Amino acid sequence: MNTIFGKLENGKLVLAPSVIVDGDKQIISNDASVYLRYGYKEILREPYPQGDIAYAKRYIESDTTITISWTEDLEATRQYVLHEIESFDTSSAVNEFVINGIGMWLDGDTERPKLRGAVQTYLDKGLGDYPLCVEGVGVIPVAPTKLLSMLADIEVYAIKCFTKTFEHKEAVSALTTCEELVNYNYTEGYPEKLHFEI
């Protein structure tokens, strides 16, 4: 493995050039004493720690070496855990209910309001059972009042999930160590998934 040399300038590591220019001389060398004479030190690197904690670089300088070391990064670790909470919140572990054994989801911005409006129209017009289209099952005729009740249950479930995700984010924002962050269980406390048979 080739030895690498560098120096710290304003807290940043600058690698030594392959050719050192000294006045009208050009010096090509891999001799540590030559690099040291021009302010460059051997760069050593500690292995990056394993696990979910995020680490920031830190430099430890001696007379002849600069060691790249690692220190726990609390805010980067917090952002990692918050991202994991977001991912869990939008996954089928949370965003799913089951109809006749088939898992599915209706988003609250468009799909649930659209279906609710369509079912209400069927009810208002006295058109009888609503033809609910379920992928993997087919078209299922459902009484509009039953379907509206199901949609209300799904809405309550979604609100409870949203609240739990918010609580997890708030809890993570208040933690003060990386160990607490990576050990925080953001999967607990969610309501049980809804199961419908129609």
C-alpha positions as MATLAB code, in Angstrom:
seq = 'MNTIFGKLENGKLVLAPSVIVDGDKQIISNDASVYLRYGYKEILREPYPQGDIAYAKRYIESDTTITISWTEDLEATRQYVLHEIESFDTSSAVNEFVINGIGMWLDGDTERPKLRGAVQTYLDKGLGDYPLCVEGVGVIPVAPTKLLSMLADIEVYAIKCFTKTFEHKEAVSALTTCEELVNYNYTEGYPEKLHFEI';
ca = [
       0.000    0.000    0.000;
       1.345    3.431   -0.962;
       2.095    5.905    1.802;
       0.079    9.106    1.482;
       1.239   12.463    2.803;
      -0.662   15.651    3.504;
      -1.080   18.640    5.759;
      -3.916   20.386    7.525;
      -4.834   23.837    6.249;
      -7.721   25.635    7.989;
      -8.958   22.322    9.366;
      -8.985   20.627    5.966;
      -6.697   17.872    4.805;
      -4.623   18.793    1.752;
      -2.785   15.960    0.047;
       0.860   16.408   -0.869;
       1.532   16.983   -4.565;
       3.392   14.320   -6.526;
       6.020   16.955   -7.325;
       7.157   19.442   -4.667;
       8.261   22.750   -6.133;
      10.956   24.567   -4.130;
      12.037   27.716   -5.958;
      13.409   26.517   -9.266;
      13.747   22.910   -8.063;
      11.239   20.129   -8.563;
      11.424   17.335   -6.012;
       9.960   13.894   -6.644;
      10.277   11.608   -3.654;
       8.412    9.147   -1.497;
      10.804    9.690    1.406;
       8.905   10.680    4.561;
      11.755   12.976    5.694;
      11.495   14.995    2.445;
       7.734   15.414    2.824;
       8.152   16.281    6.504;
      10.694   18.968    5.628;
       8.014   20.641    3.471;
       5.288   20.344    6.127;
       3.634   17.169    4.877;
       2.993   14.290    7.240;
       2.107   10.654    6.724;
      -1.645   10.125    6.685;
      -2.987    7.215    8.692;
      -6.626    6.155    8.641;
      -8.578    4.391   11.349;
     -11.277    2.037   10.018;
     -14.780    3.473    9.878;
     -16.796    2.082   12.828;
     -19.538   -0.436   12.095;
     -23.190    0.049   13.025;
     -25.977    2.580   12.505;
     -24.319    5.527   14.258;
     -23.105    8.236   11.867;
     -19.541    9.462   12.333;
     -17.702   12.617   11.349;
     -14.030   12.774   10.414;
     -11.591   14.201   12.855;
      -7.867   14.659   12.449;
      -5.324   13.817   15.119;
      -1.965   15.396   14.353;
       1.401   14.412   15.755;
       4.902   15.590   14.812;
       5.082   13.159   11.894;
       1.563   11.881   11.198;
      -2.045   12.935   10.678;
      -4.510   10.249   11.697;
      -8.005   10.286   10.247;
     -10.182    9.292   13.155;
     -13.943    9.173   13.670;
     -16.212   10.803   16.201;
     -19.911   10.200   16.720;
     -22.082   12.703   14.824;
     -25.226   13.241   16.874;
     -27.151   15.325   14.327;
     -26.316   13.084   11.372;
     -27.408   10.062   13.405;
     -30.632   11.871   14.363;
     -31.346   12.635   10.683;
     -30.708    8.983    9.818;
     -33.224    7.804   12.446;
     -35.795   10.427   11.372;
     -35.407    9.192    7.788;
     -35.952    5.612    8.985;
     -39.130    6.722   10.797;
     -40.386    8.366    7.578;
     -39.621    5.207    5.606;
     -41.411    3.024    8.141;
     -44.391    5.404    8.236;
     -44.863    5.182    4.449;
     -44.244    1.425    4.227;
     -46.859   -1.313    4.136;
     -46.017   -1.984    7.794;
     -48.164    1.106    8.528;
     -49.912    2.158    5.311;
     -52.026   -0.917    4.763;
     -55.409   -2.387    5.540;
     -56.710   -5.765    4.429;
     -59.856   -6.560    2.431;
     -60.711  -10.243    2.012;
     -57.095  -11.154    2.731;
     -55.600   -8.654    0.248;
     -53.413   -5.830    1.607;
     -53.921   -2.365    0.103;
     -53.833    1.335    0.881;
     -55.742    4.475   -0.124;
     -53.861    7.730    0.308;
     -55.568   10.478    2.259;
     -54.895   13.255   -0.227;
     -56.765   11.878   -3.232;
     -57.896    8.244   -3.085;
     -59.923    8.220    0.152;
     -61.724   11.524   -0.563;
     -62.418   10.454   -4.162;
     -63.857    7.087   -3.091;
     -65.855    8.706   -0.280;
     -67.388   11.173   -2.750;
     -68.248    8.443   -5.241;
     -69.850    6.238   -2.571;
     -71.808    9.195   -1.173;
     -73.110    9.900   -4.688;
     -74.279    6.274   -4.979;
     -76.005    6.592   -1.628;
     -77.618    9.959   -2.448;
     -78.917    8.641   -5.783;
     -80.215    5.414   -4.238;
     -78.219    3.328   -6.704;
     -77.824    0.302   -4.439;
     -74.530   -1.471   -3.819;
     -71.327    0.323   -4.798;
     -69.024   -1.649   -7.164;
     -65.767   -1.653   -5.172;
     -62.822   -2.600   -7.399;
     -60.178   -4.532   -5.440;
     -57.031   -5.627   -7.264;
     -56.454   -9.327   -6.805;
     -60.084   -9.861   -5.791;
     -62.254   -8.215   -8.467;
     -65.380   -6.085   -8.285;
     -67.197   -6.476   -4.979;
     -70.682   -5.014   -4.523;
     -70.783   -3.256   -1.132;
     -73.585   -1.369    0.563;
     -72.648    2.340    0.498;
     -73.296    2.776    4.222;
     -70.944   -0.121    4.998;
     -68.278    1.295    2.695;
     -68.569    4.762    4.233;
     -68.168    3.170    7.672;
     -65.051    1.327    6.443;
     -63.628    4.570    5.047;
     -64.277    6.285    8.391;
     -62.429    3.451   10.175;
     -59.520    3.796    7.724;
     -59.433    7.559    8.327;
     -59.300    7.057   12.106;
     -56.548    4.449   11.656;
     -54.563    6.868    9.460;
     -54.931    9.663   12.030;
     -53.699    7.366   14.813;
     -50.703    6.337   12.669;
     -49.921    9.967   11.822;
     -50.071   10.874   15.518;
     -47.788    7.985   16.495;
     -45.246    8.923   13.804;
     -45.319   12.532   15.037;
     -44.728   11.343   18.626;
     -41.777    9.203   17.507;
     -40.214   12.148   15.661;
     -40.644   14.389   18.688;
     -39.078   11.762   20.956;
     -36.109   11.313   18.605;
     -35.626   15.085   18.419;
     -35.249   15.174   22.200;
     -32.662   12.376   22.527;
     -29.147   13.476   23.425;
     -26.840   10.560   22.566;
     -26.180    8.518   19.435;
     -26.687    5.304   21.390;
     -30.175    6.409   22.472;
     -30.989    7.295   18.877;
     -29.964    4.000   17.286;
     -31.646    2.004   20.069;
     -34.931    3.916   19.821;
     -37.801    1.630   18.752;
     -39.837    3.700   16.303;
     -41.970    0.711   15.239;
     -43.918    0.391   18.480;
     -47.247    1.907   19.420;
     -48.940    1.854   16.015;
     -52.544    0.626   15.895;
     -53.292   -2.848   14.584;
     -54.069   -3.018   10.888;
     -57.715   -3.079    9.904;
     -59.130   -6.273    8.385;
     -62.376   -6.231    6.456;
     -64.384   -9.122    5.041;
     -66.927   -8.100    2.445;
];
